[in-house]
Every structure is written in C-alpha cells, then in structure tokens.
C-alpha cells in the first residue's frame, strides 16, 4: 500500500477531501521526522512507537580491497509496534 492508497482509503472512509487528507498525512510525517531528529520518541497508544535506536561502533570488511574499516556509532529511526497491533496481525495471518 502506498501513501496515495492510504489517502484514497481514508478519504473514502471519512468523506474528507483527498487534498485535506494528503496534507494531514504529510504534516503527520513531518512532525514524526522533526521529533526523531530532536531525539524525541513518538508514542501512538495501541499502534506503536517511532523510536531512535543507537547502533554501536563496529568493524566491517571491504572484500574487494581486503581491508577493514570502522563504522562509527550512529543513530537510526525505528518503529516498534504495540503488543495489541502485533497480536492482531498474527491472528489475522494464521496459516
């Protein structure tokens, strides 16, 4: 599902114009990005959390040159789904 699909689905379900829904979704994503760049996690109860994870420094190999390089510690954005969200997905996708 793409962002356009999400906009269409929300517009169809709520009766709100697509342009307004698109602006709302874009604004939501901007708020999440801004919060994460300021090291603030975003918690959405019942859905999940957008969090900052810290990756430790590590040594990697460049196989083609047969050399090692050090990758410094860095932070990455991540999503951690809520338990209720995980169980709902598991229950609906049982084989």
N, CA, C and O atoms as CSV, one atom per row, in Angstrom:
chain,resi,resn,atom,element,x,y,z
A,1,UNK,N,N,0.850,-1.174,0.000
A,1,UNK,CA,C,0.000,0.000,0.000
A,1,UNK,C,C,0.895,1.236,0.000
A,1,UNK,O,O,1.835,1.334,0.789
A,2,UNK,N,N,0.596,2.166,-0.883
A,2,UNK,CA,C,1.383,3.395,-0.984
A,2,UNK,C,C,0.683,4.525,-0.228
A,2,UNK,O,O,-0.436,4.372,0.262
A,3,UNK,N,N,1.376,5.661,-0.149
A,3,UNK,CA,C,0.784,6.825,0.515
A,3,UNK,C,C,-0.486,7.264,-0.211
A,3,UNK,O,O,-1.461,7.662,0.425
A,4,UNK,N,N,-0.474,7.192,-1.530
A,4,UNK,CA,C,-1.666,7.561,-2.307
A,4,UNK,C,C,-2.826,6.618,-1.994
A,4,UNK,O,O,-3.974,7.053,-1.898
A,5,UNK,N,N,-2.526,5.330,-1.834
A,5,UNK,CA,C,-3.569,4.365,-1.469
A,5,UNK,C,C,-4.151,4.684,-0.096
A,5,UNK,O,O,-5.361,4.588,0.111
A,6,UNK,N,N,-3.290,5.061,0.833
A,6,UNK,CA,C,-3.748,5.423,2.176
A,6,UNK,C,C,-4.650,6.652,2.113
A,6,UNK,O,O,-5.705,6.689,2.746
A,7,UNK,N,N,-4.227,7.656,1.345
A,7,UNK,CA,C,-5.033,8.870,1.193
A,7,UNK,C,C,-6.401,8.523,0.614
A,7,UNK,O,O,-7.422,8.998,1.112
A,8,UNK,N,N,-6.430,7.706,-0.423
A,8,UNK,CA,C,-7.703,7.316,-1.041
A,8,UNK,C,C,-8.594,6.572,-0.060
A,8,UNK,O,O,-9.795,6.834,0.004
A,9,UNK,N,N,-8.026,5.652,0.703
A,9,UNK,CA,C,-8.797,4.848,1.654
A,9,UNK,C,C,-9.376,5.719,2.770
A,9,UNK,O,O,-10.549,5.579,3.118
A,10,UNK,N,N,-8.569,6.607,3.325
A,10,UNK,CA,C,-9.057,7.493,4.392
A,10,UNK,C,C,-10.124,8.426,3.850
A,10,UNK,O,O,-11.139,8.654,4.507
A,11,UNK,N,N,-9.907,8.967,2.660
A,11,UNK,CA,C,-10.886,9.864,2.051
A,11,UNK,C,C,-12.216,9.151,1.820
A,11,UNK,O,O,-13.284,9.712,2.070
A,12,UNK,N,N,-12.141,7.917,1.345
A,12,UNK,CA,C,-13.349,7.133,1.076
A,12,UNK,C,C,-14.091,6.808,2.381
A,12,UNK,O,O,-15.318,6.882,2.430
A,13,UNK,N,N,-13.346,6.448,3.439
A,13,UNK,CA,C,-13.954,6.057,4.709
A,13,UNK,C,C,-14.515,7.224,5.507
A,13,UNK,O,O,-15.486,7.056,6.246
A,14,UNK,N,N,-13.918,8.409,5.369
A,14,UNK,CA,C,-14.338,9.544,6.192
A,14,UNK,C,C,-15.145,10.591,5.434
A,14,UNK,O,O,-15.850,11.389,6.051
A,15,UNK,N,N,-15.053,10.601,4.110
A,15,UNK,CA,C,-15.737,11.616,3.327
A,15,UNK,C,C,-14.989,12.939,3.271
A,15,UNK,O,O,-15.516,13.933,2.771
A,16,UNK,N,N,-13.764,12.955,3.782
A,16,UNK,CA,C,-12.941,14.168,3.750
A,16,UNK,C,C,-12.232,14.230,2.398
A,16,UNK,O,O,-11.833,13.202,1.852
A,17,UNK,N,N,-12.078,15.442,1.864
A,17,UNK,CA,C,-11.426,15.615,0.563
A,17,UNK,C,C,-10.007,15.042,0.575
A,17,UNK,O,O,-9.304,15.108,1.584
A,18,UNK,N,N,-9.606,14.482,-0.557
A,18,UNK,CA,C,-8.288,13.866,-0.672
A,18,UNK,C,C,-7.161,14.854,-0.393
A,18,UNK,O,O,-6.161,14.494,0.228
A,19,UNK,N,N,-7.313,16.083,-0.842
A,19,UNK,CA,C,-6.268,17.086,-0.640
A,19,UNK,C,C,-6.049,17.354,0.844
A,19,UNK,O,O,-4.907,17.485,1.285
A,20,UNK,N,N,-7.116,17.437,1.608
A,20,UNK,CA,C,-7.009,17.678,3.053
A,20,UNK,C,C,-6.369,16.474,3.737
A,20,UNK,O,O,-5.516,16.638,4.609
A,21,UNK,N,N,-6.773,15.265,3.349
A,21,UNK,CA,C,-6.197,14.048,3.920
A,21,UNK,C,C,-4.706,13.985,3.603
A,21,UNK,O,O,-3.901,13.648,4.471
A,22,UNK,N,N,-4.335,14.308,2.365
A,22,UNK,CA,C,-2.927,14.268,1.969
A,22,UNK,C,C,-2.112,15.264,2.789
A,22,UNK,O,O,-1.024,14.931,3.259
A,23,UNK,N,N,-2.622,16.478,2.964
A,23,UNK,CA,C,-1.908,17.485,3.765
A,23,UNK,C,C,-1.769,17.030,5.210
A,23,UNK,O,O,-0.740,17.270,5.841
A,24,UNK,N,N,-2.798,16.374,5.738
A,24,UNK,CA,C,-2.755,15.883,7.111
A,24,UNK,C,C,-1.695,14.794,7.267
A,24,UNK,O,O,-0.928,14.802,8.230
A,25,UNK,N,N,-1.655,13.867,6.330
A,25,UNK,CA,C,-0.663,12.789,6.388
A,25,UNK,C,C,0.748,13.349,6.248
A,25,UNK,O,O,1.655,12.939,6.972
A,26,UNK,N,N,0.934,14.281,5.320
A,26,UNK,CA,C,2.252,14.914,5.144
A,26,UNK,C,C,2.675,15.632,6.421
A,26,UNK,O,O,3.834,15.554,6.827
A,27,UNK,N,N,1.736,16.329,7.049
A,27,UNK,CA,C,2.021,17.040,8.290
A,27,UNK,C,C,2.388,16.066,9.402
A,27,UNK,O,O,3.309,16.322,10.179
A,28,UNK,N,N,1.665,14.939,9.480
A,28,UNK,CA,C,1.967,13.913,10.482
A,28,UNK,C,C,3.392,13.399,10.298
A,28,UNK,O,O,4.145,13.277,11.264
A,29,UNK,N,N,3.756,13.100,9.056
A,29,UNK,CA,C,5.099,12.582,8.795
A,29,UNK,C,C,6.171,13.620,9.134
A,29,UNK,O,O,7.234,13.267,9.645
A,30,UNK,N,N,5.898,14.890,8.856
A,30,UNK,CA,C,6.850,15.946,9.198
A,30,UNK,C,C,7.041,16.044,10.709
A,30,UNK,O,O,8.163,16.212,11.186
A,31,UNK,N,N,5.944,15.939,11.464
A,31,UNK,CA,C,6.028,16.014,12.924
A,31,UNK,C,C,6.846,14.840,13.466
A,31,UNK,O,O,7.668,15.019,14.366
A,32,UNK,N,N,6.624,13.645,12.922
A,32,UNK,CA,C,7.379,12.467,13.367
A,32,UNK,C,C,8.860,12.647,13.043
A,32,UNK,O,O,9.713,12.397,13.894
A,33,UNK,N,N,9.172,13.077,11.825
A,33,UNK,CA,C,10.575,13.289,11.436
A,33,UNK,C,C,11.245,14.325,12.328
A,33,UNK,O,O,12.359,14.111,12.805
A,34,UNK,N,N,10.560,15.457,12.556
A,34,UNK,CA,C,11.126,16.519,13.387
A,34,UNK,C,C,11.372,16.039,14.811
A,34,UNK,O,O,12.402,16.355,15.407
A,35,UNK,N,N,10.430,15.277,15.357
A,35,UNK,CA,C,10.592,14.764,16.717
A,35,UNK,C,C,11.786,13.823,16.805
A,35,UNK,O,O,12.578,13.906,17.744
A,36,UNK,N,N,11.918,12.934,15.834
A,36,UNK,CA,C,13.020,11.980,15.866
A,36,UNK,C,C,14.368,12.661,15.665
A,36,UNK,O,O,15.359,12.246,16.266
A,37,UNK,N,N,14.427,13.699,14.834
A,37,UNK,CA,C,15.695,14.407,14.649
A,37,UNK,C,C,16.097,15.159,15.920
A,37,UNK,O,O,17.271,15.477,16.109
A,38,UNK,N,N,15.125,15.441,16.785
A,38,UNK,CA,C,15.413,16.105,18.066
A,38,UNK,C,C,15.536,15.087,19.205
A,38,UNK,O,O,15.456,15.449,20.378
A,39,UNK,N,N,15.732,13.805,18.848
A,39,UNK,CA,C,15.875,12.706,19.811
A,39,UNK,C,C,14.653,12.524,20.702
A,39,UNK,O,O,14.788,12.094,21.848
A,40,UNK,N,N,13.475,12.840,20.204
A,40,UNK,CA,C,12.225,12.625,20.935
A,40,UNK,C,C,11.474,11.482,20.272
A,40,UNK,O,O,11.206,11.518,19.072
A,41,UNK,N,N,11.137,10.465,21.062
A,41,UNK,CA,C,10.361,9.349,20.538
A,41,UNK,C,C,8.904,9.760,20.374
A,41,UNK,O,O,8.432,10.672,21.053
A,42,UNK,N,N,8.191,9.089,19.476
A,42,UNK,CA,C,6.771,9.367,19.224
A,42,UNK,C,C,5.992,8.109,19.595
A,42,UNK,O,O,6.225,7.039,19.033
A,43,UNK,N,N,5.055,8.244,20.556
A,43,UNK,CA,C,4.282,7.111,21.051
A,43,UNK,C,C,2.828,7.236,20.600
A,43,UNK,O,O,2.176,8.245,20.868
A,44,UNK,N,N,2.324,6.212,19.917
A,44,UNK,CA,C,0.934,6.170,19.486
A,44,UNK,C,C,0.292,4.955,20.150
A,44,UNK,O,O,0.449,3.827,19.681
A,45,UNK,N,N,-0.426,5.189,21.236
A,45,UNK,CA,C,-1.010,4.107,22.027
A,45,UNK,C,C,-1.884,3.202,21.157
A,45,UNK,O,O,-2.736,3.682,20.409
A,46,UNK,N,N,-1.665,1.898,21.264
A,46,UNK,CA,C,-2.421,0.922,20.512
A,46,UNK,C,C,-1.899,0.685,19.101
A,46,UNK,O,O,-2.365,-0.225,18.415
A,47,UNK,N,N,-0.945,1.486,18.663
A,47,UNK,CA,C,-0.377,1.331,17.321
A,47,UNK,C,C,1.103,0.982,17.408
A,47,UNK,O,O,1.522,-0.067,16.918
A,48,UNK,N,N,1.898,1.852,18.028
A,48,UNK,CA,C,3.323,1.595,18.167
A,48,UNK,C,C,4.091,2.863,18.459
A,48,UNK,O,O,3.509,3.919,18.708
A,49,UNK,N,N,5.403,2.745,18.425
A,49,UNK,CA,C,6.280,3.870,18.744
A,49,UNK,C,C,7.332,4.044,17.659
A,49,UNK,O,O,7.907,3.072,17.169
A,50,UNK,N,N,7.569,5.284,17.296
A,50,UNK,CA,C,8.690,5.636,16.434
A,50,UNK,C,C,9.811,6.029,17.384
A,50,UNK,O,O,9.678,6.987,18.146
A,51,UNK,N,N,10.910,5.294,17.340
A,51,UNK,CA,C,11.981,5.495,18.308
A,51,UNK,C,C,13.323,5.673,17.599
A,51,UNK,O,O,13.469,5.375,16.414
A,52,UNK,N,N,14.294,6.166,18.363
A,52,UNK,CA,C,15.665,6.300,17.883
A,52,UNK,C,C,16.475,5.161,18.500
A,52,UNK,O,O,16.521,5.017,19.721
A,53,UNK,N,N,17.112,4.356,17.651
A,53,UNK,CA,C,17.991,3.292,18.128
A,53,UNK,C,C,19.434,3.720,17.906
A,53,UNK,O,O,19.759,4.376,16.916
A,54,UNK,N,N,20.291,3.338,18.843
A,54,UNK,CA,C,21.710,3.648,18.722
A,54,UNK,C,C,22.449,2.386,18.298
A,54,UNK,O,O,22.366,1.355,18.965
A,55,UNK,N,N,23.160,2.471,17.207
A,55,UNK,CA,C,23.975,1.365,16.722
A,55,UNK,C,C,25.399,1.558,17.236
A,55,UNK,O,O,25.950,2.655,17.152
A,56,UNK,N,N,25.983,0.510,17.758
A,56,UNK,CA,C,27.340,0.578,18.297
A,56,UNK,C,C,28.361,0.649,17.172
A,56,UNK,O,O,28.080,0.289,16.029
A,57,UNK,N,N,29.534,1.114,17.519
A,57,UNK,CA,C,30.640,1.135,16.552
A,57,UNK,C,C,31.008,-0.305,16.207
A,57,UNK,O,O,30.991,-1.182,17.071
A,58,UNK,N,N,31.342,-0.543,14.936
A,58,UNK,CA,C,31.729,-1.899,14.546
A,58,UNK,C,C,32.770,-1.859,13.444
A,58,UNK,O,O,32.955,-0.848,12.767
A,59,UNK,N,N,33.444,-2.987,13.284
A,59,UNK,CA,C,34.465,-3.128,12.255
A,59,UNK,C,C,33.857,-3.939,11.121
A,59,UNK,O,O,33.260,-4.991,11.347
A,60,UNK,N,N,34.015,-3.440,9.901
A,60,UNK,CA,C,33.491,-4.122,8.717
A,60,UNK,C,C,34.631,-4.363,7.735
A,60,UNK,O,O,35.687,-3.736,7.817
A,61,UNK,N,N,34.394,-5.291,6.800
A,61,UNK,CA,C,35.418,-5.618,5.812
A,61,UNK,C,C,34.976,-5.197,4.428
A,61,UNK,O,O,33.817,-5.368,4.050
A,62,UNK,N,N,35.918,-4.641,3.672
A,62,UNK,CA,C,35.723,-4.373,2.256
A,62,UNK,C,C,36.364,-5.546,1.528
A,62,UNK,O,O,37.585,-5.610,1.388
A,63,UNK,N,N,35.534,-6.469,1.066
A,63,UNK,CA,C,36.042,-7.718,0.500
A,63,UNK,C,C,36.861,-7.478,-0.770
A,63,UNK,O,O,37.879,-8.139,-0.980
A,64,UNK,N,N,36.433,-6.548,-1.611
A,64,UNK,CA,C,37.142,-6.330,-2.878
A,64,UNK,C,C,38.557,-5.782,-2.672
A,64,UNK,O,O,39.460,-6.106,-3.443
A,65,UNK,N,N,38.758,-4.960,-1.645
A,65,UNK,CA,C,40.089,-4.398,-1.371
A,65,UNK,C,C,40.805,-5.140,-0.251
A,65,UNK,O,O,41.972,-4.867,0.027
A,66,UNK,N,N,40.111,-6.079,0.394
A,66,UNK,CA,C,40.651,-6.840,1.514
A,66,UNK,C,C,41.163,-5.928,2.627
A,66,UNK,O,O,42.258,-6.121,3.156
A,67,UNK,N,N,40.354,-4.943,2.967
A,67,UNK,CA,C,40.696,-4.015,4.045
A,67,UNK,C,C,39.555,-3.986,5.060
A,67,UNK,O,O,38.436,-4.417,4.784
A,68,UNK,N,N,39.873,-3.471,6.226
A,68,UNK,CA,C,38.835,-3.305,7.247
A,68,UNK,C,C,38.597,-1.817,7.466
A,68,UNK,O,O,39.509,-0.997,7.358
A,69,UNK,N,N,37.358,-1.496,7.772
A,69,UNK,CA,C,37.007,-0.112,8.091
A,69,UNK,C,C,36.198,-0.111,9.378
A,69,UNK,O,O,35.553,-1.101,9.724
A,70,UNK,N,N,36.242,1.001,10.073
A,70,UNK,CA,C,35.467,1.148,11.295
A,70,UNK,C,C,34.250,1.999,11.001
A,70,UNK,O,O,34.362,3.132,10.533
A,71,UNK,N,N,33.095,1.441,11.280
A,71,UNK,CA,C,31.849,2.191,11.128
A,71,UNK,C,C,31.532,2.793,12.489
A,71,UNK,O,O,31.334,2.056,13.456
A,72,UNK,N,N,31.480,4.121,12.583
A,72,UNK,CA,C,31.261,4.750,13.883
A,72,UNK,C,C,29.846,4.498,14.420
A,72,UNK,O,O,28.934,4.151,13.670
A,73,UNK,N,N,29.690,4.677,15.718
A,73,UNK,CA,C,28.370,4.558,16.332
A,73,UNK,C,C,27.451,5.601,15.719
A,73,UNK,O,O,27.878,6.722,15.444
A,74,UNK,N,N,26.193,5.238,15.503
A,74,UNK,CA,C,25.246,6.169,14.901
A,74,UNK,C,C,23.830,5.827,15.358
A,74,UNK,O,O,23.575,4.759,15.916
A,75,UNK,N,N,22.930,6.756,15.107
A,75,UNK,CA,C,21.537,6.576,15.491
A,75,UNK,C,C,20.688,6.390,14.242
A,75,UNK,O,O,20.939,7.007,13.206
A,76,UNK,N,N,19.665,5.520,14.357
A,76,UNK,CA,C,18.756,5.277,13.244
A,76,UNK,C,C,17.319,5.304,13.739
A,76,UNK,O,O,17.057,4.947,14.888
A,77,UNK,N,N,16.378,5.723,12.888
A,77,UNK,CA,C,14.970,5.671,13.287
A,77,UNK,C,C,14.458,4.238,13.183
A,77,UNK,O,O,14.916,3.462,12.345
A,78,UNK,N,N,13.504,3.900,14.045
A,78,UNK,CA,C,12.921,2.558,14.031
A,78,UNK,C,C,11.457,2.653,14.463
A,78,UNK,O,O,11.033,3.632,15.077
A,79,UNK,N,N,10.699,1.608,14.125
A,79,UNK,CA,C,9.303,1.525,14.544
A,79,UNK,C,C,9.136,0.273,15.386
A,79,UNK,O,O,9.556,-0.813,14.986
A,80,UNK,N,N,8.525,0.424,16.546
A,80,UNK,CA,C,8.253,-0.711,17.419
A,80,UNK,C,C,6.738,-0.818,17.571
A,80,UNK,O,O,6.121,0.034,18.212
A,81,UNK,N,N,6.131,-1.854,16.990
A,81,UNK,CA,C,4.670,-1.969,17.063
A,81,UNK,C,C,4.198,-2.301,18.471
A,81,UNK,O,O,4.916,-2.939,19.242
A,82,UNK,N,N,2.979,-1.860,18.803
A,82,UNK,CA,C,2.372,-2.159,20.097
A,82,UNK,C,C,2.002,-3.638,20.150
A,82,UNK,O,O,1.783,-4.264,19.113
A,83,UNK,N,N,1.933,-4.196,21.357
A,83,UNK,CA,C,1.608,-5.616,21.515
A,83,UNK,C,C,0.251,-5.941,20.895
A,83,UNK,O,O,0.100,-6.975,20.244
A,84,UNK,N,N,-0.735,-5.067,21.093
A,84,UNK,CA,C,-2.063,-5.323,20.538
A,84,UNK,C,C,-2.026,-5.340,19.009
A,84,UNK,O,O,-2.750,-6.108,18.376
A,85,UNK,N,N,-1.197,-4.507,18.430
A,85,UNK,CA,C,-1.028,-4.460,16.971
A,85,UNK,C,C,-0.402,-5.761,16.468
A,85,UNK,O,O,-0.852,-6.331,15.474
A,86,UNK,N,N,0.633,-6.221,17.160
A,86,UNK,CA,C,1.321,-7.450,16.775
A,86,UNK,C,C,0.373,-8.643,16.861
A,86,UNK,O,O,0.321,-9.460,15.942
A,87,UNK,N,N,-0.371,-8.747,17.949
A,87,UNK,CA,C,-1.280,-9.892,18.104
A,87,UNK,C,C,-2.386,-9.848,17.071
A,87,UNK,O,O,-2.796,-10.900,16.581
A,88,UNK,N,N,-2.890,-8.665,16.717
A,88,UNK,CA,C,-3.922,-8.553,15.694
A,88,UNK,C,C,-3.409,-9.035,14.333
A,88,UNK,O,O,-4.119,-9.743,13.618
A,89,UNK,N,N,-2.191,-8.656,13.979
A,89,UNK,CA,C,-1.596,-9.092,12.718
A,89,UNK,C,C,-1.373,-10.604,12.743
A,89,UNK,O,O,-1.645,-11.288,11.756
A,90,UNK,N,N,-0.883,-11.124,13.861
A,90,UNK,CA,C,-0.652,-12.567,13.966
A,90,UNK,C,C,-1.949,-13.348,13.839
A,90,UNK,O,O,-2.007,-14.361,13.142
A,91,UNK,N,N,-3.000,-12.867,14.523
A,91,UNK,CA,C,-4.287,-13.576,14.499
A,91,UNK,C,C,-4.917,-13.595,13.112
A,91,UNK,O,O,-5.526,-14.593,12.727
A,92,UNK,N,N,-4.781,-12.519,12.364
A,92,UNK,CA,C,-5.388,-12.444,11.037
A,92,UNK,C,C,-4.569,-13.161,9.976
A,92,UNK,O,O,-5.073,-13.438,8.887
A,93,UNK,N,N,-3.317,-13.464,10.279
A,93,UNK,CA,C,-2.445,-14.105,9.292
A,93,UNK,C,C,-2.073,-15.528,9.670
A,93,UNK,O,O,-1.037,-16.029,9.232
A,94,UNK,N,N,-2.890,-16.184,10.470
A,94,UNK,CA,C,-2.611,-17.573,10.825
A,94,UNK,C,C,-2.790,-18.456,9.605
A,94,UNK,O,O,-3.679,-18.246,8.780
A,95,UNK,N,N,-1.933,-19.433,9.518
A,95,UNK,CA,C,-1.980,-20.346,8.363
A,95,UNK,C,C,-2.808,-21.559,8.707
A,95,UNK,O,O,-2.973,-22.450,7.874
